[in-house]
Amino acid sequence: MVAQVFKVDLNKPLVFQVGHLGEDYQEWVHQPIVSKEGPRFFASDFWEFLTRTQWWVIPLVWLPVVGYSVNISKQMGHTLPELVLMVMGGIFIWSLLEYTLHRFLFHINTTSYWGNTLHYLLHGCHHKHPMDGLRLVFPPAATAILLVPFWNLVKLFSTPSTTPALFGGGLLGYVMYDCTHYYLHHGQPTKEVPKNLKRYHLNHHFRVQTKGFGITSSLWDKVFGTLPPSKVGEKSN
């Protein structure tokens, strides 16, 4: 007997379908549907609502937290130049974390039912529907959970007085990342630098998904040798 190939019904909620694709999931998820109309994830309106976030919510929610965190270090005696250096250090830490998460977690290969399902929720949905504007940024509730291990990570190599500002800088880096990511998909840059960055990121989506993991810059792709080639003979999955 020949096993029947599972087919995803795009007219039904997707999250609990994609796991059934098994080993075919990776090929399916990297065949993008270019439409601003996003798919439905869940049958439940409550859970569906939690998956949709307007881009402007990110700076609205997190920039006050950045300011509060940096101010704690200020109150503990640090000067303005020191605070600037700590914030820049936090942004630098985030840039490496951005690359690492995107390369090793967001692009992990999965074949099991729950592996495919979780990957789709985390990042696969973005590659399948790259122009879905309501699922381009990370929902604040999920970010809040992830900030706990990030805070503890910063504490490992910093002092009590520098931790808040470094954390605030990292969080600022995240805000810059999410807003930049949204702009690269939906903005129409006229300056050369953002135009090149947009071209660089869309190349990751539509030509070589195994290269070009930087979003806000190509720094770590250069460091770790994952820069996409200037010319690609064929699409890579």
C-alpha positions as YAML, in Angstrom:
chain: A
units: angstrom
residues:
- id: 1
  name: MET
  ca: [0.00, 0.00, 0.00]
- id: 2
  name: VAL
  ca: [1.17, 3.54, -0.81]
- id: 3
  name: ALA
  ca: [0.96, 5.98, 2.11]
- id: 4
  name: GLN
  ca: [-1.34, 8.91, 1.42]
- id: 5
  name: VAL
  ca: [0.46, 12.26, 1.35]
- id: 6
  name: PHE
  ca: [-1.01, 14.78, 3.80]
- id: 7
  name: LYS
  ca: [-2.13, 18.07, 2.26]
- id: 8
  name: VAL
  ca: [-2.65, 21.25, 4.27]
- id: 9
  name: ASP
  ca: [-6.03, 22.93, 3.79]
- id: 10
  name: LEU
  ca: [-5.26, 26.66, 3.75]
- id: 11
  name: ASN
  ca: [-8.93, 27.44, 4.34]
- id: 12
  name: LYS
  ca: [-8.80, 25.86, 7.80]
- id: 13
  name: PRO
  ca: [-6.75, 26.80, 10.91]
- id: 14
  name: LEU
  ca: [-3.18, 25.77, 10.16]
- id: 15
  name: VAL
  ca: [-1.36, 25.19, 13.44]
- id: 16
  name: PHE
  ca: [-2.63, 21.69, 14.17]
- id: 17
  name: GLN
  ca: [-2.41, 20.63, 10.53]
- id: 18
  name: VAL
  ca: [1.26, 21.26, 9.74]
- id: 19
  name: GLY
  ca: [2.56, 18.61, 12.13]
- id: 20
  name: HIS
  ca: [1.01, 15.91, 9.93]
- id: 21
  name: LEU
  ca: [3.35, 16.87, 7.08]
- id: 22
  name: GLY
  ca: [6.19, 14.97, 8.75]
- id: 23
  name: GLU
  ca: [9.36, 15.03, 6.64]
- id: 24
  name: ASP
  ca: [7.56, 17.06, 3.95]
- id: 25
  name: TYR
  ca: [7.15, 20.00, 6.34]
- id: 26
  name: GLN
  ca: [10.50, 21.65, 5.56]
- id: 27
  name: GLU
  ca: [9.83, 21.74, 1.83]
- id: 28
  name: TRP
  ca: [6.25, 22.97, 2.34]
- id: 29
  name: VAL
  ca: [7.14, 25.76, 4.77]
- id: 30
  name: HIS
  ca: [9.81, 27.16, 2.42]
- id: 31
  name: GLN
  ca: [7.39, 27.57, -0.46]
- id: 32
  name: PRO
  ca: [6.15, 31.07, 0.43]
- id: 33
  name: ILE
  ca: [2.68, 32.42, -0.21]
- id: 34
  name: VAL
  ca: [3.15, 36.14, -0.91]
- id: 35
  name: SER
  ca: [-0.07, 37.69, 0.34]
- id: 36
  name: LYS
  ca: [-0.75, 40.43, 2.91]
- id: 37
  name: GLU
  ca: [-3.76, 38.41, 4.04]
- id: 38
  name: GLY
  ca: [-2.51, 36.09, 6.76]
- id: 39
  name: PRO
  ca: [-3.87, 32.61, 7.45]
- id: 40
  name: ARG
  ca: [-5.91, 31.60, 10.45]
- id: 41
  name: PHE
  ca: [-3.88, 29.75, 13.06]
- id: 42
  name: PHE
  ca: [-6.47, 28.58, 15.60]
- id: 43
  name: ALA
  ca: [-10.18, 27.88, 15.63]
- id: 44
  name: SER
  ca: [-10.37, 29.66, 19.00]
- id: 45
  name: ASP
  ca: [-10.77, 33.46, 18.66]
- id: 46
  name: PHE
  ca: [-8.86, 33.96, 21.93]
- id: 47
  name: TRP
  ca: [-5.74, 32.08, 20.83]
- id: 48
  name: GLU
  ca: [-5.98, 33.57, 17.37]
- id: 49
  name: PHE
  ca: [-5.96, 37.07, 18.89]
- id: 50
  name: LEU
  ca: [-2.77, 36.30, 20.82]
- id: 51
  name: THR
  ca: [-0.91, 35.50, 17.59]
- id: 52
  name: ARG
  ca: [-1.58, 38.90, 16.00]
- id: 53
  name: THR
  ca: [0.40, 42.01, 16.95]
- id: 54
  name: GLN
  ca: [0.66, 45.44, 15.32]
- id: 55
  name: TRP
  ca: [4.30, 46.52, 14.86]
- id: 56
  name: TRP
  ca: [3.89, 49.77, 16.84]
- id: 57
  name: VAL
  ca: [2.96, 47.81, 19.97]
- id: 58
  name: ILE
  ca: [6.60, 46.73, 20.33]
- id: 59
  name: PRO
  ca: [8.16, 50.18, 20.93]
- id: 60
  name: LEU
  ca: [5.07, 51.30, 22.85]
- id: 61
  name: VAL
  ca: [5.42, 48.44, 25.35]
- id: 62
  name: TRP
  ca: [9.18, 47.99, 25.60]
- id: 63
  name: LEU
  ca: [10.81, 51.41, 25.24]
- id: 64
  name: PRO
  ca: [9.55, 52.51, 28.70]
- id: 65
  name: VAL
  ca: [11.11, 49.32, 30.12]
- id: 66
  name: VAL
  ca: [14.38, 50.22, 28.38]
- id: 67
  name: GLY
  ca: [14.31, 53.69, 29.95]
- id: 68
  name: TYR
  ca: [13.43, 52.32, 33.38]
- id: 69
  name: SER
  ca: [16.24, 49.75, 33.26]
- id: 70
  name: VAL
  ca: [18.89, 52.27, 32.22]
- id: 71
  name: ASN
  ca: [17.69, 54.68, 34.90]
- id: 72
  name: ILE
  ca: [18.29, 52.04, 37.59]
- id: 73
  name: SER
  ca: [21.97, 51.89, 36.62]
- id: 74
  name: LYS
  ca: [22.05, 55.71, 36.60]
- id: 75
  name: GLN
  ca: [20.68, 55.85, 40.13]
- id: 76
  name: MET
  ca: [23.38, 53.38, 41.18]
- id: 77
  name: GLY
  ca: [26.04, 55.94, 40.30]
- id: 78
  name: HIS
  ca: [26.97, 55.44, 36.66]
- id: 79
  name: THR
  ca: [27.75, 58.46, 34.49]
- id: 80
  name: LEU
  ca: [26.15, 59.23, 31.14]
- id: 81
  name: PRO
  ca: [29.18, 58.05, 29.09]
- id: 82
  name: GLU
  ca: [29.21, 54.81, 31.07]
- id: 83
  name: LEU
  ca: [25.48, 54.32, 30.48]
- id: 84
  name: VAL
  ca: [25.93, 54.88, 26.75]
- id: 85
  name: LEU
  ca: [28.68, 52.25, 26.63]
- id: 86
  name: MET
  ca: [26.56, 49.78, 28.58]
- id: 87
  name: VAL
  ca: [23.54, 50.30, 26.32]
- id: 88
  name: MET
  ca: [25.73, 49.86, 23.24]
- id: 89
  name: GLY
  ca: [27.14, 46.71, 24.83]
- id: 90
  name: GLY
  ca: [23.61, 45.41, 25.34]
- id: 91
  name: ILE
  ca: [22.77, 46.10, 21.70]
- id: 92
  name: PHE
  ca: [25.92, 44.23, 20.68]
- id: 93
  name: ILE
  ca: [24.93, 41.25, 22.85]
- id: 94
  name: TRP
  ca: [21.46, 41.27, 21.28]
- id: 95
  name: SER
  ca: [22.91, 41.32, 17.76]
- id: 96
  name: LEU
  ca: [24.74, 38.06, 18.45]
- id: 97
  name: LEU
  ca: [21.65, 36.59, 20.11]
- id: 98
  name: GLU
  ca: [19.54, 37.67, 17.12]
- id: 99
  name: TYR
  ca: [21.84, 35.80, 14.75]
- id: 100
  name: THR
  ca: [22.16, 32.74, 16.99]
- id: 101
  name: LEU
  ca: [18.42, 32.33, 17.55]
- id: 102
  name: HIS
  ca: [17.63, 32.83, 13.89]
- id: 103
  name: ARG
  ca: [20.24, 30.40, 12.66]
- id: 104
  name: PHE
  ca: [20.09, 27.59, 15.21]
- id: 105
  name: LEU
  ca: [16.55, 27.74, 16.62]
- id: 106
  name: PHE
  ca: [14.32, 29.40, 14.04]
- id: 107
  name: HIS
  ca: [15.84, 27.27, 11.26]
- id: 108
  name: ILE
  ca: [16.07, 23.96, 13.08]
- id: 109
  name: ASN
  ca: [14.97, 21.02, 10.95]
- id: 110
  name: THR
  ca: [11.92, 19.23, 12.33]
- id: 111
  name: THR
  ca: [9.98, 16.17, 11.18]
- id: 112
  name: SER
  ca: [7.84, 15.12, 14.15]
- id: 113
  name: TYR
  ca: [4.26, 16.28, 14.68]
- id: 114
  name: TRP
  ca: [4.99, 18.54, 17.66]
- id: 115
  name: GLY
  ca: [8.36, 19.61, 16.31]
- id: 116
  name: ASN
  ca: [6.73, 20.85, 13.10]
- id: 117
  name: THR
  ca: [3.89, 22.46, 15.03]
- id: 118
  name: LEU
  ca: [6.16, 24.38, 17.40]
- id: 119
  name: HIS
  ca: [8.51, 25.42, 14.59]
- id: 120
  name: TYR
  ca: [5.59, 26.73, 12.57]
- id: 121
  name: LEU
  ca: [4.40, 28.82, 15.50]
- id: 122
  name: LEU
  ca: [7.91, 30.12, 16.19]
- id: 123
  name: HIS
  ca: [9.16, 30.95, 12.70]
- id: 124
  name: GLY
  ca: [7.78, 28.66, 10.01]
- id: 125
  name: CYS
  ca: [4.63, 30.75, 9.65]
- id: 126
  name: HIS
  ca: [6.79, 33.75, 8.75]
- id: 127
  name: HIS
  ca: [8.54, 31.88, 5.95]
- id: 128
  name: LYS
  ca: [5.27, 30.47, 4.64]
- id: 129
  name: HIS
  ca: [3.47, 33.85, 4.77]
- id: 130
  name: PRO
  ca: [6.31, 36.41, 4.76]
- id: 131
  name: MET
  ca: [4.01, 39.40, 4.15]
- id: 132
  name: ASP
  ca: [1.63, 38.71, 7.02]
- id: 133
  name: GLY
  ca: [2.02, 42.05, 8.78]
- id: 134
  name: LEU
  ca: [0.33, 40.96, 12.01]
- id: 135
  name: ARG
  ca: [2.78, 38.11, 12.60]
- id: 136
  name: LEU
  ca: [6.05, 39.86, 11.84]
- id: 137
  name: VAL
  ca: [6.78, 40.99, 15.39]
- id: 138
  name: PHE
  ca: [6.91, 38.92, 18.54]
- id: 139
  name: PRO
  ca: [3.83, 39.11, 20.79]
- id: 140
  name: PRO
  ca: [4.71, 41.03, 24.01]
- id: 141
  name: ALA
  ca: [3.41, 38.24, 26.26]
- id: 142
  name: ALA
  ca: [5.89, 35.78, 24.71]
- id: 143
  name: THR
  ca: [8.70, 38.35, 24.86]
- id: 144
  name: ALA
  ca: [8.06, 38.93, 28.57]
- id: 145
  name: ILE
  ca: [8.59, 35.22, 29.23]
- id: 146
  name: LEU
  ca: [11.84, 35.16, 27.25]
- id: 147
  name: LEU
  ca: [13.17, 38.23, 29.04]
- id: 148
  name: VAL
  ca: [13.54, 36.22, 32.25]
- id: 149
  name: PRO
  ca: [16.35, 33.98, 30.92]
- id: 150
  name: PHE
  ca: [17.84, 36.98, 29.10]
- id: 151
  name: TRP
  ca: [18.07, 38.92, 32.38]
- id: 152
  name: ASN
  ca: [19.74, 35.93, 34.07]
- id: 153
  name: LEU
  ca: [22.16, 35.58, 31.15]
- id: 154
  name: VAL
  ca: [23.25, 39.22, 31.48]
- id: 155
  name: LYS
  ca: [23.67, 38.78, 35.26]
- id: 156
  name: LEU
  ca: [26.22, 36.01, 34.67]
- id: 157
  name: PHE
  ca: [28.89, 38.35, 33.31]
- id: 158
  name: SER
  ca: [27.98, 41.77, 34.73]
- id: 159
  name: THR
  ca: [27.87, 43.53, 38.09]
- id: 160
  name: PRO
  ca: [24.63, 44.40, 39.93]
- id: 161
  name: SER
  ca: [24.91, 48.05, 38.86]
- id: 162
  name: THR
  ca: [25.65, 47.37, 35.18]
- id: 163
  name: THR
  ca: [23.12, 44.57, 34.68]
- id: 164
  name: PRO
  ca: [20.04, 46.85, 34.32]
- id: 165
  name: ALA
  ca: [21.65, 49.08, 31.66]
- id: 166
  name: LEU
  ca: [23.06, 46.12, 29.73]
- id: 167
  name: PHE
  ca: [19.65, 44.47, 29.90]
- id: 168
  name: GLY
  ca: [18.01, 47.71, 28.72]
- id: 169
  name: GLY
  ca: [20.46, 47.92, 25.83]
- id: 170
  name: GLY
  ca: [19.69, 44.34, 24.84]
- id: 171
  name: LEU
  ca: [15.98, 45.06, 24.99]
- id: 172
  name: LEU
  ca: [16.52, 48.18, 22.87]
- id: 173
  name: GLY
  ca: [18.36, 45.99, 20.37]
- id: 174
  name: TYR
  ca: [15.34, 43.70, 20.28]
- id: 175
  name: VAL
  ca: [12.98, 46.64, 19.64]
- id: 176
  name: MET
  ca: [15.24, 47.82, 16.81]
- id: 177
  name: TYR
  ca: [15.27, 44.28, 15.41]
- id: 178
  name: ASP
  ca: [11.49, 43.84, 15.38]
- id: 179
  name: CYS
  ca: [10.82, 47.30, 13.91]
- id: 180
  name: THR
  ca: [13.56, 46.87, 11.31]
- id: 181
  name: HIS
  ca: [12.23, 43.43, 10.39]
- id: 182
  name: TYR
  ca: [8.76, 44.85, 9.83]
- id: 183
  name: TYR
  ca: [10.15, 47.70, 7.73]
- id: 184
  name: LEU
  ca: [12.21, 45.35, 5.56]
- id: 185
  name: HIS
  ca: [9.04, 43.50, 4.60]
- id: 186
  name: HIS
  ca: [6.58, 46.37, 4.28]
- id: 187
  name: GLY
  ca: [8.64, 49.55, 3.87]
- id: 188
  name: GLN
  ca: [9.87, 51.02, 0.60]
- id: 189
  name: PRO
  ca: [13.34, 52.37, 1.39]
- id: 190
  name: THR
  ca: [14.88, 55.01, -0.85]
- id: 191
  name: LYS
  ca: [18.33, 55.25, 0.80]
- id: 192
  name: GLU
  ca: [21.06, 52.84, -0.24]
- id: 193
  name: VAL
  ca: [21.75, 51.27, 3.18]
- id: 194
  name: PRO
  ca: [18.13, 50.22, 3.96]
- id: 195
  name: LYS
  ca: [17.62, 49.19, 0.32]
- id: 196
  name: ASN
  ca: [20.60, 46.85, 0.56]
- id: 197
  name: LEU
  ca: [19.37, 45.50, 3.91]
- id: 198
  name: LYS
  ca: [15.92, 44.83, 2.46]
- id: 199
  name: ARG
  ca: [17.45, 43.06, -0.55]
- id: 200
  name: TYR
  ca: [19.69, 41.07, 1.81]
- id: 201
  name: HIS
  ca: [16.78, 39.89, 3.96]
- id: 202
  name: LEU
  ca: [14.40, 39.08, 1.12]
- id: 203
  name: ASN
  ca: [17.21, 37.05, -0.42]
- id: 204
  name: HIS
  ca: [17.04, 34.90, 2.73]
- id: 205
  name: HIS
  ca: [13.33, 34.38, 2.22]
- id: 206
  name: PHE
  ca: [13.13, 33.77, -1.50]
- id: 207
  name: ARG
  ca: [16.50, 32.45, -2.63]
- id: 208
  name: VAL
  ca: [18.79, 30.99, 0.05]
- id: 209
  name: GLN
  ca: [17.09, 30.18, 3.35]
- id: 210
  name: THR
  ca: [20.29, 28.59, 4.70]
- id: 211
  name: LYS
  ca: [22.28, 31.84, 4.53]
- id: 212
  name: GLY
  ca: [21.82, 35.45, 5.63]
- id: 213
  name: PHE
  ca: [20.56, 35.09, 9.20]
- id: 214
  name: GLY
  ca: [21.22, 38.68, 10.23]
- id: 215
  name: ILE
  ca: [18.27, 41.07, 10.28]
- id: 216
  name: THR
  ca: [19.60, 44.42, 11.50]
- id: 217
  name: SER
  ca: [23.04, 43.82, 9.97]
- id: 218
  name: SER
  ca: [25.15, 41.23, 8.16]
- id: 219
  name: LEU
  ca: [27.96, 41.43, 10.77]
- id: 220
  name: TRP
  ca: [27.64, 37.94, 12.24]
- id: 221
  name: ASP
  ca: [27.01, 36.36, 8.84]
- id: 222
  name: LYS
  ca: [30.42, 37.72, 7.84]
- id: 223
  name: VAL
  ca: [32.02, 36.48, 11.07]
- id: 224
  name: PHE
  ca: [30.57, 32.96, 10.86]
- id: 225
  name: GLY
  ca: [30.70, 32.50, 7.09]
- id: 226
  name: THR
  ca: [26.97, 32.47, 6.35]
- id: 227
  name: LEU
  ca: [26.90, 35.33, 3.89]
- id: 228
  name: PRO
  ca: [24.80, 34.37, 0.87]
- id: 229
  name: PRO
  ca: [26.66, 34.22, -2.44]
- id: 230
  name: SER
  ca: [26.24, 37.25, -4.68]
- id: 231
  name: LYS
  ca: [24.73, 35.06, -7.39]
- id: 232
  name: VAL
  ca: [22.67, 31.96, -6.71]
- id: 233
  name: GLY
  ca: [22.20, 29.32, -9.35]
- id: 234
  name: GLU
  ca: [19.22, 27.74, -7.66]
- id: 235
  name: LYS
  ca: [17.05, 28.18, -4.63]
- id: 236
  name: SER
  ca: [18.27, 26.50, -1.45]
- id: 237
  name: ASN
  ca: [15.99, 25.04, 1.23]
...
